[in-house]
């Protein structure tokens, strides 16, 4: 299965480490990536919620944007307030298109004389040329190819990391710093995509394996594959590009209006502003909601959402089994008049209509470190 | 009494005209931990190859097909609350349903245990 495409797959710097840890490797966004280790998705998920998990996210795109006008350049294609970012802090935003849809979601961090940008693996071939284009005459894009990116997530992440990098202990959520880990200069941000406290660490390729080994040498740390990464982010109510976000979906429909500051709204100087500002003022016709199905049957992406006994009013975009919830969880888009919490829905799961309820997300409370 | 295996990694334990059906140890290993099993309705009449059952892991839903035509006479109700029984005892307590075999000749193409083991070896190569 899939052998014919293997030769086209790129490998991540930690590929040997994954194999040694017994990972099952699968193709993902053009890379050969670990989907799970011998512990299995459910145990990996629970371990991350209870202790700490180590994730390889080296397939994601990392880039520096150099120059004093870097924030202005990036703001040409994103509605987030980059100019307001203080040095050493980052935020979540997205690239929008002229139709107000989302080209990709990203994290941007202000490193003083430059910005650090992390984008999705599946979209970096689109994002990076767009950023380079927007930067012409203002800033210079440097794509980072010589660094691995790992995430350490979970309630024990801070204790584990500060054991080898003491300065990390007091970092606030979404803050960034450069620090040494066993003599290697690393870029650390207190961020992640699991809903847990944790860190993302950008490491020179040649040192990544030793640091990953060292972290996994701690009894509280287990390597975690893409399978559990997906269930963790789903329980945390976080969007997956390609499922919950795409070029037709606006930030307002996606419930991401909080990422667009007052200054950017007033200026209206980003792609798709006409639609986005209109939806901010008058409401979007459909909205992303959390959905709790009754019973045990998972409702997966693509499942049609109906009003009880009535017409289709939306579609599930992410759904499955939530190991910490102990049952099925989903998110999807519904007509705005069905988007209020506690609204009853029905999900067309194969030949059954499964009762479900609109719920507030996250399904598991976020436990970010606010200092 | 005889247990036969399909190329879709199902087993059927034949006792008179009643067949007890499940997925093989190999199949459960490939699927990973199950989170949901949807069994057929007792009394349903299925043709060979019809979708009889759905087994779902965290990653995906997979269909289990009727190994032969016939009527569903019993289902494993315990799996509703304990889907991982299929992982723990795929070829025992994790059985899925019992079917009244309409035409025994439909099972002629199925493999015995030795042939199935050989088939798994070939898949591995």
Interface residues (C-beta under 8 A of the other chain):
Chain A: X35 X36 X40 X41 X42 X227 X231 X296 X297 X298 X300 X320 X321 X323 X328 X350
Chain B: X32 X33 X35 X36 X38 X54 X56 X57 X58 X59 X60 X61 X80 X83
